Amino acid sequence: MKAQRLPDSEFDLMQTIWDQQPPVTTGLLMDLIGRSRNWKVQTVVTLLARLTERGFLRVEKGSGRERAFYPIISRDEYLRMETENFLEHYHHKSVHSLIAALAGDRLSDQDLDELSDFVRKARERSEGK
């Protein structure tokens, strides 16, 4: 699937879907997010249709008018895709630039230890190939 950035409302709906055990229904999504956002049922139906068309969800007919939705893309896959796009677009694929922008002068000793551990494990993985 080609990387597609989700608009905020669709991303919020996907976050809710990822937090549930599939399948999810329109009624469940109205209870979990729709009502608190003052969305009408048709709004949720439209968002679900867009997510299905874009390949984020698979839909199955349920009983009556109800539909069952299953995520095709996991949260981790989507976040990885978004992060790669962000890194490429804003930091010209430079991890150093990204970390420098995120860290500034805010890195604690614990942050540095975690980064060191991450780098050590990454090196071990690449040497094992």
N, CA, C and O atoms as CSV, one atom per row, in Angstrom:
chain,resi,resn,atom,element,x,y,z
A,1,MET,N,N,0.843,-1.178,0.000
A,1,MET,CA,C,0.000,0.000,0.000
A,1,MET,C,C,0.888,1.240,0.000
A,1,MET,O,O,1.857,1.318,0.755
A,2,LYS,N,N,0.556,2.197,-0.842
A,2,LYS,CA,C,1.285,3.462,-0.864
A,2,LYS,C,C,0.930,4.252,0.392
A,2,LYS,O,O,-0.220,4.290,0.829
A,3,ALA,N,N,1.954,4.876,0.950
A,3,ALA,CA,C,1.763,5.635,2.187
A,3,ALA,C,C,0.730,6.737,1.987
A,3,ALA,O,O,0.810,7.520,1.040
A,4,GLN,N,N,-0.223,6.784,2.879
A,4,GLN,CA,C,-1.244,7.814,2.860
A,4,GLN,C,C,-1.407,8.358,4.270
A,4,GLN,O,O,-1.634,7.607,5.218
A,5,ARG,N,N,-1.292,9.640,4.389
A,5,ARG,CA,C,-1.503,10.256,5.695
A,5,ARG,C,C,-3.006,10.364,5.940
A,5,ARG,O,O,-3.762,10.814,5.079
A,6,LEU,N,N,-3.413,9.946,7.114
A,6,LEU,CA,C,-4.829,10.028,7.464
A,6,LEU,C,C,-5.148,11.405,8.037
A,6,LEU,O,O,-4.390,11.931,8.853
A,7,PRO,N,N,-6.268,11.989,7.613
A,7,PRO,CA,C,-6.737,13.207,8.277
A,7,PRO,C,C,-7.005,12.898,9.754
A,7,PRO,O,O,-7.226,11.743,10.119
A,8,ASP,N,N,-6.985,13.917,10.587
A,8,ASP,CA,C,-7.116,13.731,12.031
A,8,ASP,C,C,-8.349,12.924,12.431
A,8,ASP,O,O,-8.246,12.033,13.274
A,9,SER,N,N,-9.505,13.215,11.850
A,9,SER,CA,C,-10.722,12.502,12.259
A,9,SER,C,C,-10.639,11.020,11.898
A,9,SER,O,O,-11.094,10.175,12.670
A,10,GLU,N,N,-10.069,10.692,10.745
A,10,GLU,CA,C,-9.920,9.292,10.359
A,10,GLU,C,C,-8.875,8.597,11.230
A,10,GLU,O,O,-9.046,7.437,11.605
A,11,PHE,N,N,-7.792,9.309,11.552
A,11,PHE,CA,C,-6.774,8.741,12.428
A,11,PHE,C,C,-7.367,8.470,13.813
A,11,PHE,O,O,-7.108,7.417,14.396
A,12,ASP,N,N,-8.153,9.399,14.342
A,12,ASP,CA,C,-8.785,9.203,15.646
A,12,ASP,C,C,-9.708,7.986,15.630
A,12,ASP,O,O,-9.747,7.215,16.589
A,13,LEU,N,N,-10.443,7.820,14.547
A,13,LEU,CA,C,-11.322,6.662,14.425
A,13,LEU,C,C,-10.490,5.380,14.357
A,13,LEU,O,O,-10.836,4.385,14.995
A,14,MET,N,N,-9.398,5.397,13.591
A,14,MET,CA,C,-8.524,4.226,13.514
A,14,MET,C,C,-7.904,3.921,14.869
A,14,MET,O,O,-7.767,2.751,15.227
A,15,GLN,N,N,-7.526,4.939,15.628
A,15,GLN,CA,C,-6.972,4.708,16.970
A,15,GLN,C,C,-7.989,3.943,17.818
A,15,GLN,O,O,-7.628,3.012,18.539
A,16,THR,N,N,-9.246,4.335,17.728
A,16,THR,CA,C,-10.310,3.669,18.479
A,16,THR,C,C,-10.472,2.231,17.998
A,16,THR,O,O,-10.646,1.318,18.806
A,17,ILE,N,N,-10.414,2.031,16.690
A,17,ILE,CA,C,-10.547,0.681,16.125
A,17,ILE,C,C,-9.382,-0.196,16.573
A,17,ILE,O,O,-9.586,-1.342,16.972
A,18,TRP,N,N,-8.154,0.339,16.509
A,18,TRP,CA,C,-6.982,-0.438,16.921
A,18,TRP,C,C,-7.042,-0.828,18.397
A,18,TRP,O,O,-6.480,-1.849,18.792
A,19,ASP,N,N,-7.716,-0.028,19.205
A,19,ASP,CA,C,-7.815,-0.308,20.640
A,19,ASP,C,C,-8.835,-1.402,20.957
A,19,ASP,O,O,-8.905,-1.863,22.097
A,20,GLN,N,N,-9.626,-1.824,19.966
A,20,GLN,CA,C,-10.685,-2.807,20.178
A,20,GLN,C,C,-10.290,-4.168,19.630
A,20,GLN,O,O,-9.393,-4.290,18.795
A,21,GLN,N,N,-10.975,-5.174,20.117
A,21,GLN,CA,C,-10.841,-6.519,19.559
A,21,GLN,C,C,-11.740,-6.577,18.320
A,21,GLN,O,O,-12.944,-6.358,18.443
A,22,PRO,N,N,-11.195,-6.866,17.125
A,22,PRO,CA,C,-12.031,-6.897,15.923
A,22,PRO,C,C,-13.048,-8.032,15.986
A,22,PRO,O,O,-12.807,-9.053,16.631
A,23,PRO,N,N,-14.168,-7.853,15.325
A,23,PRO,CA,C,-14.542,-6.713,14.488
A,23,PRO,C,C,-15.185,-5.601,15.321
A,23,PRO,O,O,-15.622,-5.810,16.453
A,24,VAL,N,N,-15.223,-4.427,14.719
A,24,VAL,CA,C,-15.935,-3.298,15.321
A,24,VAL,C,C,-17.116,-2.956,14.426
A,24,VAL,O,O,-17.104,-3.225,13.224
A,25,THR,N,N,-18.123,-2.367,15.025
A,25,THR,CA,C,-19.320,-1.986,14.275
A,25,THR,C,C,-19.526,-0.484,14.381
A,25,THR,O,O,-18.921,0.188,15.216
A,26,THR,N,N,-20.379,0.019,13.527
A,26,THR,CA,C,-20.721,1.437,13.564
A,26,THR,C,C,-21.303,1.810,14.916
A,26,THR,O,O,-20.961,2.849,15.481
A,27,GLY,N,N,-22.179,0.963,15.433
A,27,GLY,CA,C,-22.793,1.230,16.737
A,27,GLY,C,C,-21.768,1.314,17.852
A,27,GLY,O,O,-21.839,2.202,18.701
A,28,LEU,N,N,-20.812,0.389,17.854
A,28,LEU,CA,C,-19.759,0.414,18.871
A,28,LEU,C,C,-18.938,1.689,18.748
A,28,LEU,O,O,-18.618,2.322,19.754
A,29,LEU,N,N,-18.597,2.067,17.528
A,29,LEU,CA,C,-17.800,3.280,17.321
A,29,LEU,C,C,-18.569,4.534,17.719
A,29,LEU,O,O,-17.977,5.493,18.214
A,30,MET,N,N,-19.858,4.534,17.511
A,30,MET,CA,C,-20.665,5.673,17.981
A,30,MET,C,C,-20.582,5.773,19.500
A,30,MET,O,O,-20.448,6.865,20.052
A,31,ASP,N,N,-20.663,4.618,20.175
A,31,ASP,CA,C,-20.578,4.613,21.641
A,31,ASP,C,C,-19.195,5.038,22.129
A,31,ASP,O,O,-19.086,5.768,23.114
A,32,LEU,N,N,-18.151,4.596,21.459
A,32,LEU,CA,C,-16.790,4.845,21.923
A,32,LEU,C,C,-16.256,6.235,21.590
A,32,LEU,O,O,-15.509,6.817,22.377
A,33,ILE,N,N,-16.634,6.768,20.430
A,33,ILE,CA,C,-16.046,8.047,20.006
A,33,ILE,C,C,-17.060,9.003,19.400
A,33,ILE,O,O,-16.954,10.216,19.581
A,34,GLY,N,N,-18.033,8.476,18.688
A,34,GLY,CA,C,-18.967,9.322,17.948
A,34,GLY,C,C,-19.771,10.282,18.795
A,34,GLY,O,O,-19.842,11.475,18.497
A,35,ARG,N,N,-20.368,9.775,19.832
A,35,ARG,CA,C,-21.217,10.626,20.669
A,35,ARG,C,C,-20.420,11.715,21.383
A,35,ARG,O,O,-20.880,12.852,21.483
A,36,SER,N,N,-19.231,11.377,21.877
A,36,SER,CA,C,-18.426,12.374,22.586
A,36,SER,C,C,-17.935,13.479,21.645
A,36,SER,O,O,-17.608,14.578,22.091
A,37,ARG,N,N,-17.886,13.185,20.356
A,37,ARG,CA,C,-17.475,14.182,19.361
A,37,ARG,C,C,-18.670,14.867,18.705
A,37,ARG,O,O,-18.508,15.714,17.826
A,38,ASN,N,N,-19.860,14.495,19.137
A,38,ASN,CA,C,-21.099,15.011,18.538
A,38,ASN,C,C,-21.193,14.692,17.051
A,38,ASN,O,O,-21.705,15.489,16.264
A,39,TRP,N,N,-20.688,13.507,16.673
A,39,TRP,CA,C,-20.797,13.050,15.296
A,39,TRP,C,C,-22.149,12.376,15.121
A,39,TRP,O,O,-22.654,11.718,16.031
A,40,LYS,N,N,-22.720,12.549,13.950
A,40,LYS,CA,C,-23.918,11.809,13.588
A,40,LYS,C,C,-23.477,10.442,13.080
A,40,LYS,O,O,-22.321,10.262,12.697
A,41,VAL,N,N,-24.391,9.486,13.076
A,41,VAL,CA,C,-24.083,8.144,12.587
A,41,VAL,C,C,-23.549,8.228,11.156
A,41,VAL,O,O,-22.614,7.511,10.802
A,42,GLN,N,N,-24.131,9.092,10.343
A,42,GLN,CA,C,-23.688,9.205,8.953
A,42,GLN,C,C,-22.226,9.648,8.858
A,42,GLN,O,O,-21.522,9.255,7.927
A,43,THR,N,N,-21.769,10.453,9.801
A,43,THR,CA,C,-20.367,10.879,9.811
A,43,THR,C,C,-19.463,9.672,10.012
A,43,THR,O,O,-18.471,9.512,9.302
A,44,VAL,N,N,-19.802,8.824,10.976
A,44,VAL,CA,C,-19.006,7.619,11.234
A,44,VAL,C,C,-19.051,6.695,10.027
A,44,VAL,O,O,-18.030,6.122,9.647
A,45,VAL,N,N,-20.229,6.544,9.419
A,45,VAL,CA,C,-20.373,5.700,8.233
A,45,VAL,C,C,-19.481,6.224,7.102
A,45,VAL,O,O,-18.819,5.441,6.422
A,46,THR,N,N,-19.464,7.529,6.904
A,46,THR,CA,C,-18.640,8.136,5.850
A,46,THR,C,C,-17.158,7.916,6.126
A,46,THR,O,O,-16.406,7.564,5.217
A,47,LEU,N,N,-16.730,8.120,7.367
A,47,LEU,CA,C,-15.322,7.905,7.720
A,47,LEU,C,C,-14.924,6.447,7.517
A,47,LEU,O,O,-13.836,6.162,7.018
A,48,LEU,N,N,-15.799,5.528,7.900
A,48,LEU,CA,C,-15.520,4.101,7.713
A,48,LEU,C,C,-15.421,3.754,6.221
A,48,LEU,O,O,-14.574,2.956,5.820
A,49,ALA,N,N,-16.283,4.351,5.414
A,49,ALA,CA,C,-16.239,4.101,3.969
A,49,ALA,C,C,-14.916,4.600,3.385
A,49,ALA,O,O,-14.307,3.922,2.557
A,50,ARG,N,N,-14.473,5.777,3.813
A,50,ARG,CA,C,-13.190,6.310,3.329
A,50,ARG,C,C,-12.033,5.397,3.733
A,50,ARG,O,O,-11.157,5.099,2.921
A,51,LEU,N,N,-12.037,4.959,4.982
A,51,LEU,CA,C,-10.963,4.092,5.463
A,51,LEU,C,C,-10.961,2.747,4.735
A,51,LEU,O,O,-9.905,2.160,4.500
A,52,THR,N,N,-12.141,2.273,4.387
A,52,THR,CA,C,-12.256,1.026,3.629
A,52,THR,C,C,-11.731,1.226,2.205
A,52,THR,O,O,-10.977,0.395,1.698
A,53,GLU,N,N,-12.127,2.317,1.565
A,53,GLU,CA,C,-11.670,2.615,0.202
A,53,GLU,C,C,-10.151,2.766,0.136
A,53,GLU,O,O,-9.531,2.369,-0.850
A,54,ARG,N,N,-9.564,3.327,1.161
A,54,ARG,CA,C,-8.111,3.552,1.187
A,54,ARG,C,C,-7.326,2.300,1.584
A,54,ARG,O,O,-6.095,2.307,1.550
A,55,GLY,N,N,-8.016,1.244,1.953
A,55,GLY,CA,C,-7.337,0.001,2.293
A,55,GLY,C,C,-6.902,-0.131,3.734
A,55,GLY,O,O,-6.057,-0.971,4.045
A,56,PHE,N,N,-7.458,0.680,4.625
A,56,PHE,CA,C,-7.130,0.577,6.045
A,56,PHE,C,C,-8.039,-0.416,6.755
A,56,PHE,O,O,-7.656,-0.998,7.770
A,57,LEU,N,N,-9.246,-0.611,6.222
A,57,LEU,CA,C,-10.231,-1.502,6.835
A,57,LEU,C,C,-10.792,-2.471,5.811
A,57,LEU,O,O,-10.834,-2.201,4.611
A,58,ARG,N,N,-11.221,-3.611,6.334
A,58,ARG,CA,C,-11.970,-4.587,5.543
A,58,ARG,C,C,-13.350,-4.650,6.177
A,58,ARG,O,O,-13.482,-4.584,7.400
A,59,VAL,N,N,-14.375,-4.777,5.346
A,59,VAL,CA,C,-15.742,-4.781,5.856
A,59,VAL,C,C,-16.448,-6.079,5.468
A,59,VAL,O,O,-16.255,-6.614,4.376
A,60,GLU,N,N,-17.266,-6.564,6.393
A,60,GLU,CA,C,-18.120,-7.724,6.140
A,60,GLU,C,C,-19.537,-7.354,6.539
A,60,GLU,O,O,-19.755,-6.623,7.506
A,61,LYS,N,N,-20.491,-7.867,5.786
A,61,LYS,CA,C,-21.889,-7.630,6.133
A,61,LYS,C,C,-22.247,-8.442,7.354
A,61,LYS,O,O,-21.896,-9.616,7.474
A,62,GLY,N,N,-22.952,-7.791,8.254
A,62,GLY,CA,C,-23.434,-8.464,9.455
A,62,GLY,C,C,-24.921,-8.689,9.326
A,62,GLY,O,O,-25.448,-8.769,8.216
A,63,SER,N,N,-25.598,-8.792,10.445
A,63,SER,CA,C,-27.043,-8.971,10.408
A,63,SER,C,C,-27.717,-7.625,10.174
A,63,SER,O,O,-27.310,-6.607,10.733
A,64,GLY,N,N,-28.732,-7.635,9.357
A,64,GLY,CA,C,-29.459,-6.401,9.053
A,64,GLY,C,C,-28.575,-5.407,8.319
A,64,GLY,O,O,-27.901,-5.752,7.348
A,65,ARG,N,N,-28.588,-4.175,8.793
A,65,ARG,CA,C,-27.799,-3.125,8.140
A,65,ARG,C,C,-26.406,-2.990,8.741
A,65,ARG,O,O,-25.584,-2.224,8.238
A,66,GLU,N,N,-26.136,-3.727,9.810
A,66,GLU,CA,C,-24.858,-3.610,10.511
A,66,GLU,C,C,-23.719,-4.200,9.682
A,66,GLU,O,O,-23.894,-5.197,8.982
A,67,ARG,N,N,-22.561,-3.571,9.772
A,67,ARG,CA,C,-21.355,-4.018,9.091
A,67,ARG,C,C,-20.285,-4.266,10.149
A,67,ARG,O,O,-20.248,-3.592,11.179
A,68,ALA,N,N,-19.420,-5.233,9.886
A,68,ALA,CA,C,-18.296,-5.530,10.779
A,68,ALA,C,C,-17.014,-5.071,10.095
A,68,ALA,O,O,-16.768,-5.407,8.936
A,69,PHE,N,N,-16.202,-4.306,10.811
A,69,PHE,CA,C,-14.972,-3.740,10.254
A,69,PHE,C,C,-13.756,-4.343,10.938
A,69,PHE,O,O,-13.726,-4.516,12.157
A,70,TYR,N,N,-12.750,-4.661,10.123
A,70,TYR,CA,C,-11.504,-5.251,10.588
A,70,TYR,C,C,-10.343,-4.403,10.072
A,70,TYR,O,O,-10.311,-4.057,8.891
A,71,PRO,N,N,-9.392,-4.065,10.940
A,71,PRO,CA,C,-8.240,-3.308,10.457
A,71,PRO,C,C,-7.355,-4.178,9.561
A,71,PRO,O,O,-7.103,-5.343,9.869
A,72,ILE,N,N,-6.896,-3.613,8.472
A,72,ILE,CA,C,-5.958,-4.284,7.571
A,72,ILE,C,C,-4.534,-3.846,7.914
A,72,ILE,O,O,-3.596,-4.641,7.853
A,73,ILE,N,N,-4.391,-2.596,8.266
A,73,ILE,CA,C,-3.107,-2.011,8.628
A,73,ILE,C,C,-3.047,-1.908,10.158
A,73,ILE,O,O,-3.976,-1.399,10.785
A,74,SER,N,N,-1.964,-2.388,10.745
A,74,SER,CA,C,-1.822,-2.276,12.197
A,74,SER,C,C,-1.378,-0.866,12.570
A,74,SER,O,O,-0.883,-0.113,11.731
A,75,ARG,N,N,-1.562,-0.528,13.829
A,75,ARG,CA,C,-1.120,0.767,14.330
A,75,ARG,C,C,0.386,0.925,14.114
A,75,ARG,O,O,0.843,1.980,13.675
A,76,ASP,N,N,1.162,-0.131,14.424
A,76,ASP,CA,C,2.614,-0.059,14.248
A,76,ASP,C,C,3.005,0.176,12.796
A,76,ASP,O,O,3.901,0.972,12.516
A,77,GLU,N,N,2.338,-0.513,11.867
A,77,GLU,CA,C,2.632,-0.320,10.440
A,77,GLU,C,C,2.345,1.120,10.021
A,77,GLU,O,O,3.137,1.737,9.309
A,78,TYR,N,N,1.212,1.645,10.467
A,78,TYR,CA,C,0.859,3.010,10.098
A,78,TYR,C,C,1.839,4.017,10.685
A,78,TYR,O,O,2.288,4.927,9.989
A,79,LEU,N,N,2.171,3.857,11.962
A,79,LEU,CA,C,3.090,4.798,12.603
A,79,LEU,C,C,4.481,4.725,11.977
A,79,LEU,O,O,5.148,5.749,11.828
A,80,ARG,N,N,4.918,3.533,11.615
A,80,ARG,CA,C,6.207,3.382,10.933
A,80,ARG,C,C,6.180,4.123,9.593
A,80,ARG,O,O,7.129,4.828,9.251
A,81,MET,N,N,5.098,3.963,8.845
A,81,MET,CA,C,4.939,4.622,7.548
A,81,MET,C,C,4.942,6.138,7.712
A,81,MET,O,O,5.614,6.848,6.964
A,82,GLU,N,N,4.191,6.629,8.688
A,82,GLU,CA,C,4.133,8.081,8.936
A,82,GLU,C,C,5.497,8.616,9.357
A,82,GLU,O,O,5.913,9.683,8.906
A,83,THR,N,N,6.186,7.888,10.211
A,83,THR,CA,C,7.494,8.330,10.692
A,83,THR,C,C,8.504,8.352,9.553
A,83,THR,O,O,9.298,9.287,9.449
A,84,GLU,N,N,8.485,7.337,8.702
A,84,GLU,CA,C,9.396,7.313,7.553
A,84,GLU,C,C,9.122,8.490,6.618
A,84,GLU,O,O,10.054,9.121,6.120
A,85,ASN,N,N,7.851,8.780,6.385
A,85,ASN,CA,C,7.500,9.924,5.536
A,85,ASN,C,C,7.959,11.239,6.158
A,85,ASN,O,O,8.482,12.114,5.467
A,86,PHE,N,N,7.760,11.368,7.459
A,86,PHE,CA,C,8.177,12.565,8.188
A,86,PHE,C,C,9.692,12.721,8.116
A,86,PHE,O,O,10.194,13.813,7.851
A,87,LEU,N,N,10.413,11.642,8.347
A,87,LEU,CA,C,11.874,11.662,8.308
A,87,LEU,C,C,12.370,12.075,6.925
A,87,LEU,O,O,13.285,12.890,6.804
A,88,GLU,N,N,11.764,11.513,5.894
A,88,GLU,CA,C,12.169,11.839,4.525
A,88,GLU,C,C,11.838,13.284,4.168
A,88,GLU,O,O,12.670,13.998,3.608
A,89,HIS,N,N,10.628,13.708,4.492
A,89,HIS,CA,C,10.154,15.028,4.066
A,89,HIS,C,C,10.822,16.172,4.829
A,89,HIS,O,O,11.248,17.158,4.226
A,90,TYR,N,N,10.913,16.041,6.147
A,90,TYR,CA,C,11.394,17.155,6.966
A,90,TYR,C,C,12.868,17.071,7.347
A,90,TYR,O,O,13.491,18.086,7.660
A,91,HIS,N,N,13.424,15.865,7.322
A,91,HIS,CA,C,14.808,15.701,7.772
A,91,HIS,C,C,15.703,15.087,6.699
A,91,HIS,O,O,16.829,14.682,6.986
A,92,HIS,N,N,15.210,15.017,5.475
A,92,HIS,CA,C,15.991,14.498,4.344
A,92,HIS,C,C,16.645,13.162,4.685
A,92,HIS,O,O,17.813,12.928,4.375
A,93,LYS,N,N,15.873,12.294,5.327
A,93,LYS,CA,C,16.269,10.932,5.713
A,93,LYS,C,C,17.394,10.897,6.745
A,93,LYS,O,O,18.038,9.860,6.907
A,94,SER,N,N,17.643,11.987,7.435
A,94,SER,CA,C,18.712,12.044,8.423
A,94,SER,C,C,18.160,11.763,9.820
A,94,SER,O,O,17.431,12.578,10.386
A,95,VAL,N,N,18.516,10.600,10.371
A,95,VAL,CA,C,18.100,10.255,11.728
A,95,VAL,C,C,18.757,11.222,12.717
A,95,VAL,O,O,18.143,11.610,13.711
A,96,HIS,N,N,19.986,11.603,12.446
A,96,HIS,CA,C,20.687,12.563,13.307
A,96,HIS,C,C,19.896,13.866,13.406
A,96,HIS,O,O,19.717,14.399,14.501
A,97,SER,N,N,19.422,14.380,12.269
A,97,SER,CA,C,18.637,15.612,12.254
A,97,SER,C,C,17.356,15.459,13.071
A,97,SER,O,O,16.971,16.365,13.810
A,98,LEU,N,N,16.704,14.314,12.934
A,98,LEU,CA,C,15.473,14.059,13.684
A,98,LEU,C,C,15.739,14.032,15.185
A,98,LEU,O,O,15.034,14.686,15.954
A,99,ILE,N,N,16.738,13.290,15.596
A,99,ILE,CA,C,17.034,13.181,17.026
A,99,ILE,C,C,17.461,14.534,17.590
A,99,ILE,O,O,17.069,14.900,18.698
A,100,ALA,N,N,18.257,15.266,16.835
A,100,ALA,CA,C,18.683,16.592,17.295
A,100,ALA,C,C,17.476,17.508,17.468
A,100,ALA,O,O,17.410,18.270,18.432
A,101,ALA,N,N,16.524,17.440,16.544
A,101,ALA,CA,C,15.326,18.281,16.636
A,101,ALA,C,C,14.459,17.870,17.824
A,101,ALA,O,O,13.891,18.725,18.504
A,102,LEU,N,N,14.359,16.578,18.072
A,102,LEU,CA,C,13.543,16.090,19.182
A,102,LEU,C,C,14.199,16.356,20.529
A,102,LEU,O,O,13.520,16.691,21.499
A,103,ALA,N,N,15.487,16.211,20.587
A,103,ALA,CA,C,16.189,16.264,21.863
A,103,ALA,C,C,16.535,17.664,22.314
A,103,ALA,O,O,16.241,18.042,23.448
A,104,GLY,N,N,17.151,18.436,21.447
A,104,GLY,CA,C,17.630,19.739,21.881
A,104,GLY,C,C,18.490,19.564,23.114
A,104,GLY,O,O,19.399,18.734,23.112
A,105,ASP,N,N,18.235,20.309,24.150
A,105,ASP,CA,C,18.968,20.193,25.416
A,105,ASP,C,C,18.177,19.391,26.447
A,105,ASP,O,O,18.485,19.430,27.639
A,106,ARG,N,N,17.160,18.667,25.987
A,106,ARG,CA,C,16.246,18.001,26.921
A,106,ARG,C,C,16.607,16.561,27.238
A,106,ARG,O,O,15.853,15.911,27.961
A,107,LEU,N,N,17.712,16.022,26.743
A,107,LEU,CA,C,18.021,14.619,26.978
A,107,LEU,C,C,18.500,14.396,28.412
A,107,LEU,O,O,19.476,14.994,28.865
A,108,SER,N,N,17.786,13.526,29.101
A,108,SER,CA,C,18.187,13.167,30.467
A,108,SER,C,C,19.190,12.019,30.386
A,108,SER,O,O,19.414,11.450,29.318
A,109,ASP,N,N,19.781,11.694,31.513
A,109,ASP,CA,C,20.690,10.543,31.556
A,109,ASP,C,C,19.943,9.269,31.168
A,109,ASP,O,O,20.496,8.410,30.480
A,110,GLN,N,N,18.695,9.146,31.603
A,110,GLN,CA,C,17.899,7.966,31.251
A,110,GLN,C,C,17.655,7.926,29.737
A,110,GLN,O,O,17.743,6.861,29.126
A,111,ASP,N,N,17.351,9.074,29.130
A,111,ASP,CA,C,17.169,9.129,27.679
A,111,ASP,C,C,18.433,8.674,26.960
A,111,ASP,O,O,18.372,7.885,26.017
A,112,LEU,N,N,19.568,9.174,27.410
A,112,LEU,CA,C,20.844,8.806,26.797
A,112,LEU,C,C,21.134,7.320,26.960
A,112,LEU,O,O,21.642,6.682,26.038
A,113,ASP,N,N,20.812,6.760,28.139
A,113,ASP,CA,C,20.997,5.322,28.363
A,113,ASP,C,C,20.110,4.516,27.419
A,113,ASP,O,O,20.553,3.519,26.850
A,114,GLU,N,N,18.865,4.942,27.254
A,114,GLU,CA,C,17.940,4.236,26.358
A,114,GLU,C,C,18.412,4.313,24.916
A,114,GLU,O,O,18.343,3.323,24.187
A,115,LEU,N,N,18.892,5.480,24.495
A,115,LEU,CA,C,19.418,5.628,23.132
A,115,LEU,C,C,20.656,4.755,22.931
A,115,LEU,O,O,20.800,4.112,21.891
A,116,SER,N,N,21.537,4.729,23.911
A,116,SER,CA,C,22.738,3.893,23.822
A,116,SER,C,C,22.366,2.423,23.711
A,116,SER,O,O,22.950,1.685,22.918
A,117,ASP,N,N,21.394,2.002,24.506
A,117,ASP,CA,C,20.932,0.615,24.462
A,117,ASP,C,C,20.320,0.299,23.103
A,117,ASP,O,O,20.549,-0.776,22.547
A,118,PHE,N,N,19.546,1.231,22.576
A,118,PHE,CA,C,18.930,1.044,21.261
A,118,PHE,C,C,20.004,0.889,20.177
A,118,PHE,O,O,19.907,0.006,19.326
A,119,VAL,N,N,21.018,1.744,20.213
A,119,VAL,CA,C,22.100,1.701,19.216
A,119,VAL,C,C,22.867,0.389,19.344
A,119,VAL,O,O,23.187,-0.239,18.335
A,120,ARG,N,N,23.164,-0.032,20.571
A,120,ARG,CA,C,23.889,-1.286,20.785
A,120,ARG,C,C,23.115,-2.472,20.200
A,120,ARG,O,O,23.695,-3.315,19.516
A,121,LYS,N,N,21.805,-2.538,20.469
A,121,LYS,CA,C,20.982,-3.635,19.949
A,121,LYS,C,C,20.882,-3.582,18.426
A,121,LYS,O,O,20.901,-4.622,17.768
A,122,ALA,N,N,20.776,-2.384,17.866
A,122,ALA,CA,C,20.711,-2.235,16.408
A,122,ALA,C,C,22.007,-2.731,15.772
A,122,ALA,O,O,21.977,-3.385,14.729
A,123,ARG,N,N,23.145,-2.422,16.396
A,123,ARG,CA,C,24.434,-2.895,15.873
A,123,ARG,C,C,24.518,-4.410,15.937
A,123,ARG,O,O,24.994,-5.055,15.003
A,124,GLU,N,N,24.055,-4.971,17.037
A,124,GLU,CA,C,24.078,-6.428,17.176
A,124,GLU,C,C,23.228,-7.096,16.107
A,124,GLU,O,O,23.622,-8.120,15.549
A,125,ARG,N,N,22.071,-6.527,15.819
A,125,ARG,CA,C,21.185,-7.075,14.776
A,125,ARG,C,C,21.842,-6.978,13.416
A,125,ARG,O,O,21.782,-7.926,12.632
A,126,SER,N,N,22.476,-5.839,13.118
A,126,SER,CA,C,23.077,-5.676,11.791
A,126,SER,C,C,24.323,-6.549,11.631
A,126,SER,O,O,24.618,-7.009,10.528
A,127,GLU,N,N,25.045,-6.778,12.710
A,127,GLU,CA,C,26.224,-7.665,12.631
A,127,GLU,C,C,25.809,-9.125,12.496
A,127,GLU,O,O,26.553,-9.937,11.946
A,128,GLY,N,N,24.617,-9.459,12.999
A,128,GLY,CA,C,24.123,-10.833,12.917
A,128,GLY,C,C,23.585,-11.204,11.557
A,128,GLY,O,O,23.277,-12.370,11.310
A,129,LYS,N,N,23.467,-10.240,10.674
A,129,LYS,CA,C,22.907,-10.522,9.332
A,129,LYS,C,C,23.934,-11.121,8.415
A,129,LYS,O,O,23.632,-11.416,7.258
